[in-house]
Amino acid sequence: MRLWEIIQGTWKRNKLLIVLLLTSLILRIAWVVYTGYVAEDAFITFRFAQNLSEGRGFTYNPGQRVYGTTTPMFTFLMALWNLLCKDPVPGAWVFNLLAGLGTLYFTYRGLEAARVSPAQRLFALLLLILSPSLLHLDMLGMETPLVLLFMAASWSTFQRKRWYWTGILLGLMLWVRIDTALWLMIIGFATFQKDRRAGLIVVGLASATYFPWLLFAFFSFGTPIPMTIIAKYWAYTIRGHAYNVDFIEPAFSMLLVRLKPIGDVLKGSTLYNLSTRIDAVNTFATVLSITLTTVGSILALRKRKLYPIVGFLILEIIRLTVFRITFFNRYFVAAIWSTCILSGYCLGHLWDVRYKSHISRMLSYLLPAVVLLLSVSEAFRGARYYRDFQHYRHEGALKPIGKWLFLNMEEGATIQLEPLGYIGYYSELIMLDEVGLVTPIVIQMKQQNITQPVQMVEILRPDAFVIHCDDAQRISDDRYWIEVGGEAGYEFTTRFDPLNYLGTARVSESDKALARASCYEVWVKSELKR
């Protein structure tokens, strides 16, 4: 009887929050069931975790100490899962779901502690639940939801002045992903403004919590800086071009040479950064999201509320713009979380003042309805795209390539490729990736403007390489033989083309892009084939 009374009391006190949590859970399970989508890069973490759980150390290629992941905490969690179950995907989804629910809970408690109105809390959580961008990012099978979990939890404890917990949570957040350091600086600065002693506690505990990993990374890999940061800088920002940066730091030289238009970052930080098409609906959704966020920020600052979130969003947009971090939508996740909260604050404000004028009453009903309809529309379009992407590219090409290599190549064979995740995990061979995530020599090549696959083959001399079908057409005249450096040759061995990219059928540009992304060939060193 006592237990039933506790359950009834909990329900009465938290009825709205419980309903919102259940709604989020149902929507995210539906997304997983429909799309089955698991990001390519998730399998990079899965392989680190597999090697760790099987006693081969924190490595991607066994025996090679390369700091090729930015998420040690998620790697450790997946290693623990691997001890229970050999299939990593269900475990990743379980962690994603739990982290997503935790994010909603702590965001709600943070807003409650910030003394925003019930309507503003409701709309903020609804946008976090219904945002197509977060719906996708929450279920990638990656560490992304954990980033938001620790951001929301540290903000909630900051609002309640629980400084010790705030510092520990911020330190754990760095274990999830190092590029969240800006949030640590924002919360640390805000805490110093309230109480200098509290600021020292927060920053000190955060540093102490993260320090063991820094120490381990330095002694294990020789550097506390993840190789992925350097590799992606050269692969996606500089794009292999060598610049004269002797007189200035690389980050600033990049800024001078290629400053990313801020419009791209603003679009990426919206509620609707999911659709792969740019049309009138998508453009309207982007403009609406930016408008709601801007108005919400102004209203929040006027009321002296949510200023850490407003300040963080502004600085995060500047950071993403300056460093051109726009190559994957998951890097916008922290900005999108902030956007949802501030847009919800705006909608909640309109609801609170709806009876003050006819216009405010009309907007208080119209805007939430429009936001909801756009969310449903963009979510459906995005779900169809990612379902097809998973089915054709991941399940129809990359995963089968990995299994084919596992069956047809000798143990310890070296494979050069760009899509490292699925193929590397399922092949269990030595990967030489063309981005440089786990292959430091590739970064040195890009610094010397060596960016083409065949150029890399000449230097790396892999036992086989995987290449896009159209790239293979450009480098081989007879389509069956490639001579490299006059010393070695590679023969065409097999092709994976689930959408018949090399066929003559005319398709739309979006379909053609998916077909191209799903078409790969495997070329094997000729002496091995004999």
ZABAKOL-355968 format. One record per residue (C-alpha): residue in one letter; chain; x negated, y negated, z. Coordinates in Angstrom, 2 decimals. Example, Ala and Ser with C-alpha at 12.3 -4.5 7.8 and 13.67 -1.06 7.14 Angstrom:
! residues 2
("A","A",(-12.30,4.50,7.80))
("S","A",(-13.67,1.06,7.14))
END
This chain:
! residues 530
("M","A",(0.00,0.00,0.00))
("R","A",(-2.85,-2.35,0.84))
("L","A",(-4.44,-1.77,-2.58))
("W","A",(-1.16,-2.51,-4.37))
("E","A",(-0.82,-5.79,-2.46))
("I","A",(-4.36,-6.78,-3.50))
("I","A",(-3.53,-6.01,-7.14))
("Q","A",(-0.31,-8.04,-6.95))
("G","A",(-2.11,-10.96,-5.32))
("T","A",(-4.86,-10.90,-7.95))
("W","A",(-2.28,-10.86,-10.74))
("K","A",(-0.35,-13.80,-9.29))
("R","A",(-3.48,-15.90,-8.80))
("N","A",(-5.09,-15.07,-12.15))
("K","A",(-2.18,-14.21,-14.43))
("L","A",(-3.22,-16.54,-17.26))
("L","A",(-6.88,-15.51,-17.15))
("I","A",(-6.02,-11.80,-17.18))
("V","A",(-3.70,-12.23,-20.18))
("L","A",(-6.40,-14.15,-22.05))
("L","A",(-9.01,-11.49,-21.27))
("L","A",(-6.71,-8.71,-22.50))
("T","A",(-5.93,-10.68,-25.67))
("S","A",(-9.64,-11.11,-26.38))
("L","A",(-10.29,-7.42,-25.75))
("I","A",(-7.54,-6.33,-28.16))
("L","A",(-8.64,-8.71,-30.94))
("R","A",(-12.28,-7.65,-30.73))
("I","A",(-11.46,-3.94,-30.69))
("A","A",(-9.23,-4.54,-33.74))
("W","A",(-12.14,-6.30,-35.49))
("V","A",(-14.46,-3.36,-34.81))
("V","A",(-11.91,-0.77,-35.94))
("Y","A",(-11.15,-2.66,-39.16))
("T","A",(-14.61,-3.79,-40.21))
("G","A",(-16.94,-1.31,-38.50))
("Y","A",(-19.56,-4.01,-38.99))
("V","A",(-22.98,-3.72,-37.35))
("A","A",(-25.60,-6.29,-38.31))
("E","A",(-28.71,-5.21,-40.18))
("D","A",(-31.02,-6.71,-37.54))
("A","A",(-29.23,-4.82,-34.73))
("F","A",(-30.98,-1.66,-35.88))
("I","A",(-34.37,-3.32,-35.39))
("T","A",(-33.54,-3.62,-31.70))
("F","A",(-32.13,-0.08,-31.71))
("R","A",(-35.47,1.28,-32.96))
("F","A",(-37.43,-0.64,-30.31))
("A","A",(-35.02,0.79,-27.72))
("Q","A",(-35.30,4.32,-29.11))
("N","A",(-39.10,4.26,-28.99))
("L","A",(-39.00,2.84,-25.46))
("S","A",(-36.58,5.48,-24.18))
("E","A",(-38.59,8.29,-25.78))
("G","A",(-41.86,7.19,-24.17))
("R","A",(-43.54,5.53,-27.17))
("G","A",(-43.64,2.12,-25.52))
("F","A",(-42.18,-1.26,-26.44))
("T","A",(-43.00,-0.86,-30.12))
("Y","A",(-41.33,-0.70,-33.51))
("N","A",(-43.97,1.30,-35.37))
("P","A",(-45.41,3.67,-32.74))
("G","A",(-48.98,2.77,-31.86))
("Q","A",(-48.68,-0.80,-33.20))
("R","A",(-48.35,-3.43,-30.47))
("V","A",(-46.36,-6.17,-32.20))
("Y","A",(-43.90,-8.45,-30.37))
("G","A",(-41.24,-7.98,-33.03))
("T","A",(-38.09,-8.70,-31.06))
("T","A",(-36.79,-11.82,-29.33))
("T","A",(-34.42,-9.96,-27.00))
("P","A",(-36.22,-7.81,-24.40))
("M","A",(-33.16,-7.58,-22.12))
("F","A",(-30.88,-6.18,-24.82))
("T","A",(-33.66,-3.79,-25.82))
("F","A",(-33.87,-2.46,-22.26))
("L","A",(-30.08,-2.10,-22.07))
("M","A",(-30.01,-0.17,-25.34))
("A","A",(-32.92,2.01,-24.13))
("L","A",(-30.86,2.95,-21.07))
("W","A",(-27.90,3.72,-23.34))
("N","A",(-30.15,5.89,-25.50))
("L","A",(-30.86,8.09,-22.48))
("L","A",(-27.13,8.84,-22.31))
("C","A",(-26.17,8.87,-26.00))
("K","A",(-28.27,9.08,-29.15))
("D","A",(-25.85,6.96,-31.21))
("P","A",(-26.68,3.32,-30.40))
("V","A",(-23.66,1.70,-32.07))
("P","A",(-20.97,2.53,-29.43))
("G","A",(-23.32,1.31,-26.70))
("A","A",(-23.98,-1.97,-28.48))
("W","A",(-20.25,-2.54,-28.90))
("V","A",(-19.59,-1.74,-25.23))
("F","A",(-22.23,-4.28,-24.13))
("N","A",(-20.81,-6.80,-26.60))
("L","A",(-17.26,-6.38,-25.30))
("L","A",(-18.26,-6.64,-21.64))
("A","A",(-20.44,-9.69,-22.29))
("G","A",(-17.65,-11.37,-24.27))
("L","A",(-15.15,-10.86,-21.46))
("G","A",(-17.71,-12.14,-18.96))
("T","A",(-18.23,-15.26,-21.07))
("L","A",(-14.50,-16.03,-20.99))
("Y","A",(-14.31,-15.45,-17.24))
("F","A",(-17.25,-17.69,-16.35))
("T","A",(-16.23,-20.38,-18.84))
("Y","A",(-12.80,-20.48,-17.23))
("R","A",(-14.32,-20.74,-13.75))
("G","A",(-16.72,-23.43,-14.94))
("L","A",(-13.89,-25.49,-16.40))
("E","A",(-11.92,-24.97,-13.21))
("A","A",(-14.85,-26.25,-11.14))
("A","A",(-15.21,-29.21,-13.53))
("R","A",(-11.60,-30.12,-12.63))
("V","A",(-10.28,-30.29,-16.15))
("S","A",(-6.53,-29.88,-16.58))
("P","A",(-4.87,-26.44,-16.91))
("A","A",(-3.96,-27.28,-20.52))
("Q","A",(-7.59,-28.10,-21.34))
("R","A",(-8.73,-24.82,-19.77))
("L","A",(-6.10,-22.90,-21.71))
("F","A",(-6.93,-24.41,-25.10))
("A","A",(-10.69,-24.04,-24.56))
("L","A",(-10.32,-20.32,-23.84))
("L","A",(-7.87,-19.83,-26.69))
("L","A",(-10.39,-21.29,-29.12))
("L","A",(-13.14,-19.07,-27.69))
("I","A",(-10.86,-16.08,-28.24))
("L","A",(-9.46,-17.02,-31.65))
("S","A",(-12.45,-18.71,-33.30))
("P","A",(-13.27,-16.58,-36.38))
("S","A",(-16.94,-17.46,-35.92))
("L","A",(-17.11,-16.05,-32.39))
("L","A",(-14.86,-13.10,-33.26))
("H","A",(-17.54,-12.03,-35.71))
("L","A",(-20.57,-12.97,-33.62))
("D","A",(-19.24,-11.23,-30.51))
("M","A",(-19.20,-7.83,-32.23))
("L","A",(-22.39,-7.79,-34.31))
("G","A",(-23.94,-5.09,-32.18))
("M","A",(-26.61,-7.59,-31.17))
("E","A",(-27.59,-9.66,-28.13))
("T","A",(-25.49,-12.68,-29.18))
("P","A",(-22.66,-12.24,-26.61))
("L","A",(-25.23,-11.87,-23.83))
("V","A",(-26.58,-15.32,-24.70))
("L","A",(-23.15,-16.84,-24.09))
("L","A",(-22.58,-14.74,-20.98))
("F","A",(-25.62,-16.17,-19.21))
("M","A",(-24.98,-19.69,-20.50))
("A","A",(-21.40,-19.61,-19.19))
("A","A",(-22.37,-17.95,-15.90))
("S","A",(-25.18,-20.43,-15.21))
("W","A",(-22.89,-23.36,-16.05))
("S","A",(-20.21,-22.00,-13.70))
("T","A",(-22.66,-21.66,-10.81))
("F","A",(-24.12,-25.09,-11.61))
("Q","A",(-20.64,-26.60,-11.34))
("R","A",(-20.19,-24.92,-7.94))
("K","A",(-23.67,-25.99,-6.77))
("R","A",(-24.88,-22.44,-6.28))
("W","A",(-28.42,-23.34,-7.17))
("Y","A",(-30.12,-20.03,-6.46))
("W","A",(-27.74,-18.13,-8.72))
("T","A",(-28.07,-20.81,-11.38))
("G","A",(-31.85,-20.45,-11.50))
("I","A",(-31.75,-16.64,-11.63))
("L","A",(-29.11,-16.61,-14.38))
("L","A",(-31.08,-19.11,-16.46))
("G","A",(-34.18,-16.94,-16.14))
("L","A",(-32.22,-13.85,-17.22))
("M","A",(-30.88,-15.86,-20.15))
("L","A",(-34.46,-16.31,-21.37))
("W","A",(-34.88,-12.54,-21.21))
("V","A",(-31.99,-12.31,-23.69))
("R","A",(-33.37,-14.87,-26.15))
("I","A",(-36.15,-17.41,-25.76))
("D","A",(-34.52,-20.01,-28.03))
("T","A",(-31.99,-20.70,-25.25))
("A","A",(-34.67,-22.72,-23.43))
("L","A",(-32.86,-25.94,-24.39))
("W","A",(-29.90,-24.94,-22.19))
("L","A",(-32.33,-24.36,-19.31))
("M","A",(-33.71,-27.88,-19.80))
("I","A",(-30.22,-29.40,-19.90))
("I","A",(-29.03,-27.66,-16.73))
("G","A",(-32.36,-28.30,-15.03))
("F","A",(-32.19,-32.00,-15.82))
("A","A",(-28.54,-32.24,-14.72))
("T","A",(-29.43,-30.51,-11.44))
("F","A",(-32.34,-32.91,-10.81))
("Q","A",(-29.91,-35.80,-11.25))
("K","A",(-27.67,-34.36,-8.54))
("D","A",(-30.38,-33.24,-6.11))
("R","A",(-34.16,-33.13,-6.64))
("R","A",(-34.62,-30.21,-4.27))
("A","A",(-31.87,-28.29,-6.08))
("G","A",(-33.55,-29.06,-9.39))
("L","A",(-36.82,-27.59,-8.16))
("I","A",(-34.98,-24.49,-6.95))
("V","A",(-33.20,-23.99,-10.29))
("V","A",(-36.28,-24.51,-12.48))
("G","A",(-38.55,-22.61,-10.11))
("L","A",(-36.28,-19.56,-9.91))
("A","A",(-35.68,-19.58,-13.67))
("S","A",(-39.43,-19.63,-14.29))
("A","A",(-40.09,-16.93,-11.68))
("T","A",(-37.37,-14.70,-13.15))
("Y","A",(-38.78,-14.96,-16.67))
("F","A",(-42.46,-14.89,-15.69))
("P","A",(-42.77,-11.06,-15.44))
("W","A",(-41.80,-10.72,-19.10))
("L","A",(-44.24,-13.47,-20.13))
("L","A",(-46.98,-11.62,-18.28))
("F","A",(-46.06,-8.30,-19.89))
("A","A",(-45.86,-9.86,-23.37))
("F","A",(-49.24,-11.55,-23.00))
("F","A",(-51.06,-8.40,-21.91))
("S","A",(-49.17,-6.02,-24.24))
("F","A",(-48.98,-8.11,-27.41))
("G","A",(-51.64,-10.76,-26.83))
("T","A",(-49.08,-13.57,-27.08))
("P","A",(-45.88,-14.63,-25.31))
("I","A",(-44.48,-15.94,-28.63))
("P","A",(-42.32,-13.42,-30.52))
("M","A",(-43.63,-12.52,-33.97))
("T","A",(-40.07,-12.93,-35.27))
("I","A",(-40.18,-16.69,-34.67))
("I","A",(-43.36,-17.11,-36.71))
("A","A",(-42.25,-14.68,-39.42))
("K","A",(-38.86,-16.30,-39.96))
("Y","A",(-40.45,-19.72,-40.03))
("W","A",(-42.59,-18.69,-42.99))
("A","A",(-40.00,-16.47,-44.63))
("Y","A",(-36.90,-18.65,-44.46))
("T","A",(-38.10,-22.19,-43.77))
("I","A",(-41.35,-22.58,-45.64))
("R","A",(-40.32,-19.72,-47.98))
("G","A",(-43.87,-18.64,-48.65))
("H","A",(-45.16,-22.04,-49.78))
("A","A",(-48.52,-23.03,-48.35))
("Y","A",(-48.73,-26.61,-47.11))
("N","A",(-51.70,-28.60,-45.96))
("V","A",(-50.96,-28.86,-42.26))
("D","A",(-54.48,-29.38,-40.96))
("F","A",(-53.64,-32.88,-39.78))
("I","A",(-50.33,-32.16,-38.07))
("E","A",(-48.46,-29.45,-36.17))
("P","A",(-46.58,-26.98,-38.45))
("A","A",(-43.16,-27.87,-37.03))
("F","A",(-43.62,-31.55,-37.83))
("S","A",(-45.11,-30.88,-41.24))
("M","A",(-42.07,-28.79,-42.00))
("L","A",(-39.88,-31.67,-40.89))
("L","A",(-41.68,-34.07,-43.24))
("V","A",(-41.58,-31.68,-46.19))
("R","A",(-38.11,-30.16,-45.84))
("L","A",(-35.58,-31.77,-43.56))
("K","A",(-32.39,-29.75,-43.56))
("P","A",(-29.28,-31.81,-44.25))
("I","A",(-27.41,-32.24,-41.03))
("G","A",(-24.16,-31.39,-42.80))
("D","A",(-25.21,-27.74,-43.06))
("V","A",(-25.78,-27.58,-39.33))
("L","A",(-22.50,-29.31,-38.54))
("K","A",(-20.64,-26.78,-40.68))
("G","A",(-22.46,-23.90,-39.05))
("S","A",(-21.47,-25.14,-35.59))
("T","A",(-17.73,-25.21,-36.29))
("L","A",(-15.01,-22.82,-35.19))
("Y","A",(-14.71,-21.49,-38.74))
("N","A",(-18.28,-20.67,-39.76))
("L","A",(-17.25,-17.29,-41.14))
("S","A",(-15.80,-17.51,-44.64))
("T","A",(-18.29,-16.86,-47.43))
("R","A",(-16.33,-19.03,-49.84))
("I","A",(-16.24,-22.80,-49.97))
("D","A",(-12.79,-24.01,-51.02))
("A","A",(-10.21,-26.59,-49.98))
("V","A",(-9.02,-24.58,-46.98))
("N","A",(-12.53,-23.94,-45.74))
("T","A",(-13.51,-27.59,-46.19))
("F","A",(-10.40,-28.79,-44.35))
("A","A",(-11.08,-26.34,-41.50))
("T","A",(-14.65,-27.61,-41.18))
("V","A",(-13.59,-31.27,-41.12))
("L","A",(-10.86,-30.55,-38.56))
("S","A",(-13.25,-28.68,-36.28))
("I","A",(-15.85,-31.46,-36.42))
("T","A",(-13.16,-34.07,-35.73))
("L","A",(-11.74,-32.21,-32.72))
("T","A",(-15.24,-31.69,-31.31))
("T","A",(-16.19,-35.34,-31.76))
("V","A",(-12.99,-36.65,-30.15))
("G","A",(-13.28,-34.10,-27.35))
("S","A",(-16.87,-35.18,-26.66))
("I","A",(-15.87,-38.86,-26.46))
("L","A",(-12.93,-38.10,-24.16))
("A","A",(-15.07,-35.89,-21.91))
("L","A",(-17.78,-38.54,-21.56))
("R","A",(-15.21,-41.23,-20.79))
("K","A",(-13.88,-39.08,-17.94))
("R","A",(-17.45,-38.18,-16.89))
("K","A",(-16.76,-34.50,-17.42))
("L","A",(-18.58,-31.73,-19.29))
("Y","A",(-21.60,-33.98,-19.89))
("P","A",(-24.10,-31.05,-19.85))
("I","A",(-22.15,-29.38,-22.65))
("V","A",(-21.86,-32.59,-24.69))
("G","A",(-25.56,-33.33,-24.26))
("F","A",(-26.51,-29.76,-25.11))
("L","A",(-24.41,-29.73,-28.30))
("I","A",(-25.98,-32.97,-29.55))
("L","A",(-29.52,-31.79,-28.86))
("E","A",(-28.81,-28.30,-30.23))
("I","A",(-27.56,-29.78,-33.52))
("I","A",(-30.73,-31.88,-33.70))
("R","A",(-32.89,-28.82,-32.95))
("L","A",(-31.20,-26.68,-35.60))
("T","A",(-31.50,-29.48,-38.12))
("V","A",(-35.13,-30.36,-37.45))
("F","A",(-36.33,-26.75,-37.47))
("R","A",(-34.00,-25.66,-40.30))
("I","A",(-32.61,-22.76,-38.28))
("T","A",(-29.69,-22.08,-40.59))
("F","A",(-30.66,-18.79,-42.22))
("F","A",(-28.39,-16.62,-39.99))
("N","A",(-25.05,-17.68,-38.54))
("R","A",(-25.82,-16.02,-35.19))
("Y","A",(-28.26,-18.85,-34.40))
("F","A",(-25.24,-21.17,-34.12))
("V","A",(-23.58,-19.16,-31.37))
("A","A",(-24.47,-21.52,-28.50))
("A","A",(-23.33,-24.55,-30.51))
("I","A",(-20.06,-22.81,-31.42))
("W","A",(-19.39,-22.03,-27.74))
("S","A",(-19.83,-25.74,-26.95))
("T","A",(-17.65,-26.71,-29.91))
("C","A",(-14.81,-24.46,-28.73))
("I","A",(-14.88,-25.96,-25.24))
("L","A",(-14.93,-29.57,-26.44))
("S","A",(-12.28,-28.97,-29.13))
("G","A",(-10.10,-27.27,-26.52))
("Y","A",(-10.63,-30.25,-24.22))
("C","A",(-9.34,-32.50,-27.00))
("L","A",(-6.25,-30.36,-27.69))
("G","A",(-5.55,-30.10,-23.96))
("H","A",(-5.77,-33.88,-23.60))
("L","A",(-3.19,-34.33,-26.37))
("W","A",(-0.93,-31.86,-24.62))
("D","A",(-1.28,-33.68,-21.29))
("V","A",(-0.29,-37.05,-22.81))
("R","A",(2.29,-35.71,-25.28))
("Y","A",(5.16,-37.69,-23.78))
("K","A",(3.42,-41.07,-23.94))
("S","A",(4.25,-41.69,-27.60))
("H","A",(5.92,-40.09,-30.58))
("I","A",(2.56,-39.66,-32.36))
("S","A",(0.91,-37.93,-29.41))
("R","A",(3.92,-35.62,-29.05))
("M","A",(3.77,-34.70,-32.74))
("L","A",(0.00,-34.10,-32.66))
("S","A",(0.20,-32.03,-29.47))
("Y","A",(2.35,-29.46,-31.30))
("L","A",(1.00,-29.82,-34.84))
("L","A",(-2.75,-29.60,-34.23))
("P","A",(-2.72,-26.36,-32.17))
("A","A",(-0.45,-24.77,-34.78))
("V","A",(-2.79,-25.80,-37.61))
("V","A",(-5.86,-24.59,-35.69))
("L","A",(-4.15,-21.24,-35.06))
("L","A",(-3.11,-20.78,-38.70))
("L","A",(-6.62,-21.65,-39.91))
("S","A",(-8.10,-19.19,-37.42))
("V","A",(-5.85,-16.39,-38.67))
("S","A",(-6.55,-17.23,-42.32))
("E","A",(-10.34,-17.43,-41.91))
("A","A",(-10.44,-14.33,-39.70))
("F","A",(-8.58,-12.25,-42.32))
("R","A",(-10.83,-13.45,-45.13))
("G","A",(-13.93,-12.86,-43.07))
("A","A",(-12.79,-9.43,-41.90))
("R","A",(-12.23,-8.24,-45.47))
("Y","A",(-15.66,-9.50,-46.53))
("Y","A",(-17.54,-7.92,-43.63))
("R","A",(-15.64,-4.65,-44.02))
("D","A",(-16.75,-4.47,-47.65))
("F","A",(-20.29,-5.59,-46.74))
("Q","A",(-20.53,-2.82,-44.15))
("H","A",(-19.03,-0.20,-46.46))
("Y","A",(-21.06,-0.93,-49.57))
("R","A",(-24.37,-2.44,-48.45))
("H","A",(-24.93,-0.87,-45.04))
("E","A",(-23.13,2.48,-45.39))
("G","A",(-23.43,2.78,-49.17))
("A","A",(-27.08,1.79,-49.63))
("L","A",(-29.28,0.98,-46.63))
("K","A",(-28.30,3.85,-44.35))
("P","A",(-28.50,6.47,-47.18))
("I","A",(-31.91,5.10,-48.21))
("G","A",(-33.17,5.58,-44.65))
("K","A",(-31.88,9.15,-44.58))
("W","A",(-33.32,9.87,-48.04))
("L","A",(-36.75,8.66,-46.95))
("F","A",(-36.55,10.76,-43.79))
("L","A",(-35.88,13.90,-45.86))
("N","A",(-38.24,13.23,-48.78))
("M","A",(-41.31,11.49,-47.33))
("E","A",(-44.01,12.93,-45.11))
("E","A",(-44.07,12.03,-41.43))
("G","A",(-46.15,8.89,-40.93))
("A","A",(-45.59,7.61,-44.49))
("T","A",(-45.67,3.84,-44.93))
("I","A",(-42.72,2.08,-46.57))
("Q","A",(-42.71,-1.54,-47.79))
("L","A",(-39.32,-3.23,-47.78))
("E","A",(-37.37,-6.33,-46.83))
("P","A",(-34.18,-4.94,-45.15))
("L","A",(-35.88,-3.50,-42.06))
("G","A",(-32.93,-2.51,-39.84))
("Y","A",(-30.92,0.44,-41.12))
("I","A",(-33.69,1.90,-43.30))
("G","A",(-36.33,1.70,-40.58))
("Y","A",(-34.07,3.23,-37.95))
("Y","A",(-32.82,6.16,-40.03))
("S","A",(-36.09,6.93,-41.83))
("E","A",(-38.27,7.02,-38.65))
("L","A",(-41.28,6.15,-40.83))
("I","A",(-43.87,3.37,-40.63))
("M","A",(-42.31,0.16,-41.93))
("L","A",(-44.23,-2.67,-43.64))
("D","A",(-41.60,-5.39,-43.76))
("E","A",(-41.80,-8.22,-46.28))
("V","A",(-40.62,-10.81,-43.74))
("G","A",(-43.40,-10.03,-41.29))
("L","A",(-41.27,-9.24,-38.25))
("V","A",(-43.41,-6.22,-37.36))
("T","A",(-46.19,-6.65,-39.95))
("P","A",(-48.44,-9.60,-39.01))
("I","A",(-50.54,-9.37,-42.19))
("V","A",(-47.46,-10.38,-44.20))
("I","A",(-47.41,-13.75,-42.46))
("Q","A",(-51.01,-14.31,-43.49))
("M","A",(-50.00,-13.49,-47.08))
("K","A",(-47.19,-16.03,-47.02))
("Q","A",(-49.56,-18.66,-45.70))
("Q","A",(-51.61,-17.98,-48.86))
("N","A",(-48.47,-18.19,-51.03))
("I","A",(-48.34,-14.43,-51.59))
("T","A",(-44.59,-13.84,-51.52))
("Q","A",(-43.63,-11.46,-54.31))
("P","A",(-43.09,-7.73,-53.54))
("V","A",(-45.60,-6.52,-56.12))
("Q","A",(-48.27,-8.91,-54.79))
("M","A",(-47.70,-7.42,-51.33))
("V","A",(-47.84,-3.86,-52.71))
("E","A",(-51.31,-4.60,-54.12))
("I","A",(-52.54,-5.52,-50.64))
("L","A",(-50.51,-3.20,-48.39))
("R","A",(-50.64,-0.12,-50.67))
("P","A",(-47.63,1.61,-49.09))
("D","A",(-46.67,5.19,-49.86))
("A","A",(-43.35,3.89,-51.19))
("F","A",(-41.48,0.62,-51.47))
("V","A",(-37.80,-0.35,-51.55))
("I","A",(-36.78,-3.17,-53.85))
("H","A",(-33.64,-4.85,-55.22))
("C","A",(-32.61,-3.39,-58.58))
("D","A",(-32.89,-6.68,-60.46))
("D","A",(-36.32,-7.39,-58.94))
("A","A",(-37.47,-3.98,-60.18))
("Q","A",(-36.25,-4.85,-63.67))
("R","A",(-38.40,-7.96,-63.70))
("I","A",(-41.62,-6.24,-62.64))
("S","A",(-41.41,-3.06,-64.72))
("D","A",(-41.17,-3.03,-68.51))
("D","A",(-40.29,0.63,-68.94))
("R","A",(-38.32,0.85,-65.66))
("Y","A",(-40.11,4.03,-64.57))
("W","A",(-43.72,3.02,-63.86))
("I","A",(-45.51,0.15,-62.14))
("E","A",(-49.29,-0.14,-62.12))
("V","A",(-50.72,-2.04,-59.19))
("G","A",(-54.19,-3.56,-59.33))
("G","A",(-55.34,-1.10,-61.96))
("E","A",(-55.94,1.51,-59.26))
("A","A",(-52.57,2.82,-58.15))
("G","A",(-49.22,3.44,-59.77))
("Y","A",(-45.68,3.77,-58.48))
("E","A",(-42.90,5.71,-60.12))
("F","A",(-39.18,5.00,-60.00))
("T","A",(-37.65,7.74,-57.84))
("T","A",(-34.05,6.99,-56.97))
("R","A",(-31.46,4.22,-57.03))
("F","A",(-28.60,3.36,-54.67))
("D","A",(-26.00,1.25,-56.47))
("P","A",(-22.53,1.78,-54.92))
("L","A",(-20.94,-1.14,-56.81))
("N","A",(-22.58,-0.48,-60.19))
("Y","A",(-24.50,-3.74,-60.18))
("L","A",(-26.46,-2.64,-63.23))
("G","A",(-23.25,-1.92,-65.14))
("T","A",(-21.69,-4.25,-67.68))
("A","A",(-18.40,-4.96,-65.92))
("R","A",(-17.66,-8.64,-65.39))
("V","A",(-16.93,-9.55,-61.80))
("S","A",(-16.58,-12.72,-59.76))
("E","A",(-19.65,-14.41,-58.32))
("S","A",(-18.84,-13.26,-54.77))
("D","A",(-18.38,-9.66,-55.90))
("K","A",(-21.55,-9.89,-57.96))
("A","A",(-23.47,-11.15,-54.93))
("L","A",(-22.27,-8.20,-52.84))
("A","A",(-23.09,-5.79,-55.68))
("R","A",(-26.60,-7.23,-55.93))
("A","A",(-27.09,-7.05,-52.16))
("S","A",(-26.08,-3.37,-52.26))
("C","A",(-28.32,-2.26,-55.13))
("Y","A",(-31.78,-0.92,-54.23))
("E","A",(-34.38,1.32,-55.79))
("V","A",(-37.06,3.47,-54.18))
("W","A",(-40.47,3.64,-55.87))
("V","A",(-42.99,6.21,-54.66))
("K","A",(-46.75,6.28,-55.17))
("S","A",(-47.36,8.55,-58.15))
("E","A",(-49.96,10.75,-56.50))
("L","A",(-47.51,11.62,-53.76))
("K","A",(-44.87,12.69,-56.30))
("R","A",(-47.26,15.11,-57.91))
END
